[in-house]
Amino acid sequence: MKLYGMGPTRSLRARWALQELDADFEFVPVDLMAGENRRPDFLRLNPAGKLPVLVDGDLVLTESAAIVMYLADKYRDKALMPASLEDRAQAYRWSLFAVTELEQPLWRIARHSFVYPEEKRIPADIPLAKEEFLSMAAILDRHLDGRQFIVGDTISFADCVTAYVLDWGDRNGLVDGFSNLKAYLERMYARPKAPQRIGEALANLSNKA
């Protein structure tokens, strides 16, 4: 398998699953700043020009959460895929909650802070997005009360999906008021097979520049 990605992007999410599963893979760096994601050979893999991309034989898969779920299903004997139908349903539920209710407001903050050209930014959208994130984070914080993991008593694909989003929120100072989320982040990133945190990956990019 090959994973096309770059430092602090959501390719970290896919790397996490691969590492937890002890899967054999090659990491192929794609430099977004140099425009490598717009080259014809990469656009043949993902016409959207986004990371990550997983290539497994003839399968080309985009969207980081889908990659994590695929890997959990491919290696069912290695625990990232919950055993019971009910737990799998809850893992799907919370993964989708993470990418829709938590990740989207973080993207809005990023777009209107530095992604969009300055003339297209709407500064007033930033506090609104922060409010949305905090409202949804409170729901997950209550869910994690007394829990070590998102679903069940061991790590699942839902944790690989969700922890990355919470780390992103933490970099924006939006997790400080949630004791369960903070403790969860520390537990997850203390795992021996956890990937770099976003800040560390960004620092490594800066050091290479």
N, C-alpha and C positions, 0 to 999 in steps of 0.2 A: 504494500500500500504506500501511496504517497500523499502527504498532507502539504498543500500549498498554503503558506501563511506568512504572517509578519508579526514580530514582537507583541505589542500590546493589544492587537486586534482580537476579535472573537475567535481567532484560531487557537488562542489559549484554552478556550473551552473544549475544542476538539482534542488538543494535546492532552488535556487532563484525562479525558476518557481513554485515549490510547495508552497513556502511562498507567492508569489504574488497571487496565486490562492486560498489561504486559504484552501489548500487541507489537509485532514487528512492523515498523514503518520508517519511511524516509521523509524527513522534513525538507521541503523545497522553499527557500525564502523568496518572497516576492516583494520588491521594494516599491511601495506605493508612492513614495516621494519622488522616485525616479520615473514614475509612470509605467513600471513594468506590468501593471495590471491592465493597461490599455493596449498592450502588444497583441498582434493577431493570434499568436500561439496560445496566449492565456485566455483571450476572449473566446477561443474555440472551446475551452473548458467551461468558462462562465461568461456568457454574453453580458452579464451585468457588471463585469469587471470588479467583483467584490471578493473578499476573503472571509473564511477559508474555503478551499475546495479539497475534497477527498477523492482520490482515484484508487479504486480497488478493482483490479482487472479491467473489465469492460464498463464497470459502473463509474460514473462521474457524478458526484453528489455535492451540492452546494447547500448553504444555510446551516449555520453551526449547530443549532439545536437538532436539526434533522440528522446531521452527521453523528452527533452523540447518541441519538436514539437508535440509529442504524447499527452503530458499533455495539451498543448494549444488546441488541437483538442478535447480532452476528456471533457474539461470544456469550451466549446465554448461561454458560456454565461458570461464568466469572463474576456473577453477583450484581452487576450494574443494572440488570433487568430484573425487577421484582418478580418473585415466583408466583404470587397469586394475582388473579385477574383484578381484584379490588385494589391491591396495592399498585398494580400497573396503571390502572385508571387514575389513581391519585397522583402518581408520578407524572403522567401526561398532563393532568390538570395543572399542577404547580409549575411544570416547565412552561406551559403556555401562559400561565399567569406571569411568570418572570419575563418572557419576551414581549408580552403585550402591555401589561399594566406597569411594569417596572422599567423595562428597557426603553420603551418609547419616550417617556418624559425625559430620560437621560439623553437620548438622541436630540430631542428638541433643545435642551440646554446647550449641547455641543454645537448644534447647527447655528444657533443664534449667538453663540459666544465666539466661535472661531472658524467653523467649517464654511459657512456661507461668506461670500464677499461682504464687506462691511455695509454696502448700500442695500443689501437684501436682508440684513439682520433686523429682527424685531425685539429690542431689549425687553419690552413689557411681557414677552412670552416666557421669559426665563423664570420669573417668580411664579407664574401660573404652572409651569411644568414642575417646579420644585414642590408646589402644593400637591399636585397629582401624585408625584412619587411618594411623598410623605404619607399621604392618605392610604396608598396601597401597601407601603412598607409596614404600616401599623397592622394591617391584616396578617401579613406574613410573620411579623414579630409575635403576635398572639398565637398563631399556629405553632410556632417553635417553642412556646412555653412548655418546658418539661421534655422536649424532644432533642435528641442528638442530631438527627437527620431529617430531611424533608418528609420522607416516607419510611416507615418501618424502623428497624433497629440496625441498619447498615447502610453504607453509601449506595446511592442509585444514580441513574442518569440525571434525575431531577436535581441532584446536588451539583453535578458538573455544570449544568445549565444555570442554576440559580446563584451559586457562589460567585461566579464571574460578574454577574449583574450587580450583586451587592458590593463587590469590591469597587466597581465603577461608581456606584452611589457613594461609597465611603470616601473615594477621592474627591467627591464634590461636597463632603461634609454633611451628607444627608442621612447617615446611619448612626451618628453619635448619640441620638436620643433613644435608641432602641437597644436595650441591654441584651435581649435574646439574639438579635441579628449580629451584634458585635461579637458576642461569644461564639456564635456559629461560624462567623468568618475566621476567627482565630483557630478554632478547631479544624476547619476544613483546610486552611492553608498550612497547618502544622503537619498535615499528612505527608508521609515520605514521598509519595508520588504526585503531590500537588505541583502544578506549574508555577512559574513566576507570578507574583502579583503584578498588577498593571503598572504600578509605579516603578517597580524594579525593571520591567521590560522596557519602559520608556527611558529609564536612565541608561540602560544598555544601548538603546538606539542612539542616544545623545553621545555616548562615549565613542561610538563607531563613526559618528559624523565627522 
